[in-house]
Amino acid sequence: MDPKFGAKFLKSVENFNEYGIHFLFNDWWESAPADAIEKYVALIENDPVQGPLAAERYYAPPLSLAALEVHALGTLGAHYLAFVRDHNLMESLAVGYRDLHEQFEATGVLKNLPDVLKHKVLRGYQTHDLHHVITGYPPTPLGELAVQAFQLAQTQFPYASMWIAVVTAHMTFIDPHLTVPAMNAITHGWSHGRAAKSLQFVKFEEQLDEPLELVRRRFDIRAATAADFVTPERHTPDLLVASTPPGDLS
């Protein structure tokens, strides 16, 4: 690992709410080994399901919350609208990340980021909250961790891997109180993602008027609840009391 990047990795390990994975991910490409990059590209492009979808380089127009009000109760669109409003989330999370991405691009640090992986992260921000709705994971620190483990199980991608690496390093070297809740979230998300059909690169924006339960059945999703992976702990991990999950732009 490049020492300069290693220092940034340790900064994120120390407090991933202050130095999020969205920064760490962009930092990595300047010193990322060419062999690792090639493997990440091949894992997407050679996948029989994800490869053709990724090749389309599809980006959806930003979803307007007002426009989502036309969807009937029980549909994916209605559930997504309620999810964003109930949790006071950003209407244009993907637009905010794209702006940040373009700032990094302007500095030249992303020159080694292949186009398919650029598409993966930008498209991922478009579908991130939709994936929360479909999988059932809440927008809490542990819910976010479970979603990233789910994503990693379906696509071996450095953004999700960095989440797992940072959180497990933090629980190991800084706060062992984090171990049980973090591992519960990681193992649940991982097994859930391995059992389900791939959600990656899917145009869920074209399925907003379909019943959510139908969408879940199509992808073999059993909706998670907090009770599935959050167990009461005698000690609350320090970083889980923060309101902003690592990697979130809100």
Buried (B, 14 or more C-beta within 10 A) or exposed (E): EBEEBEEBBEBBBBBBBEBBBBBBBBBBBBBBEEEEBEEBBEBBBEBEEBBEBBEEEBEBEBBEEEEBEEBEEEBBBBBBBEBBEEEEBBBBBBBBBBEBBEEBBEEEBBEBBBEBBBBBBBBBBBBBBBBBBBBBBBBBBBBBBBBBBBBBBBBBBBBBBBBBBBBBBBBEEBBEBBBBBBBBBBEBBBEBBEEBEBBBBBEBBEBBEBBBBEBBEEBEBEBBEBEBBBEEBEEEBBBBEBEBBBBBBE
